[in-house]
């Protein structure tokens, strides 16, 4: 089961912001992503290449055009969401 959980790091500890469905003593593996890494993961799901811009500002207009171009000729995203909800998990 993969479940993204938000947390805040404070005074050397992680405080969970979301509830979790875990058994007492259950071992888990934690992956920490920066804001930039989360954006990269989201964009990779859209099949958009984001160049390595470490420390640089992202040209949001150019990125929006690339995303729009990637979806050109595809059915609206809302149709995909509706179909997935009908099919269920």
Secondary structure, 3 states (H helix, E strand, C coil): CCCCCCEEEECCEEEECCCCCCCCCCCCCCCCCCHHHHHHHHHHHCCCCCCCCCCCCCCHHHHHHHHHHHHCCCCCHHHHHHHHHHHCC
